[in-house]
Amino acid sequence: MFRNFSSQALERMALLENQDRMDRTDGTPRSRRLRQISKETGQFLALLAANAPSGELIEIGTSAGYSTLWLALAARERGQRVKTFELDPEKCEMARETFRLAGMEDFIELIPGDFLSLGTSLSDITFCFLDAEKNLYEPCFQLVAPRVVKGGLIVADNAIDQYEGIKPMMDRALADEQWDCLTVPIGNGEFVCRRT
């Protein structure tokens, strides 16, 4: 699966990787940074999403679309699309450009706006990648959790480097007997929750 990215997709991903590195050191305000996952985290997400049960693949927090490309790789493998939600209009434009330049538009549905308003219509979620503002993790989990199919996954980013910020969501999931949870030390830490 990892070998199935086009040269155009790899070129765009390399550009975003470089931009993300620069954002972290050049004084770019946090709200304007890409704040994207590592390549290894992308591979991990793609493997999980490709092997999830039948259902919807979603992402909460698109940014410039780097993580979405990894999920789209899994979606293409599954013969479906990933739905990705982004609140910031500028980042939506960057993501659209990413998907177009990478030639992955057929496997991605970008949904601009507030997930907490738009996500209420979702059902049969099999995989959710959560990478938004950390104070939104718990309300997003509350919205997504009852819509996840048996064996489906919710994966929350920054479980190690921003543990305190997402601890309320982690505590809620860990206390719920419907979820098996584990923090995986890859990238910034991925909190993986499986619906039992």
Secondary structure, DSSP 8 states (H G I E B T S, - for coil): -GGG--HHHHHHHHHHHHHHHHHTTS---GGGS-----HHHHHHHHHHHHTS-SSEEEEE--TTSHHHHHHHHHHHHHTS-EEEEE--HHHHHHHHHHHHHHT-GGGEEEEES-HHHHGGG---EEEEEE-S-GGGHHHHHHHHGGGEEEEEEEEEE-TTTTHHHHHHHHHHHHH-TTEEEEEE-STT-EEEEEE-
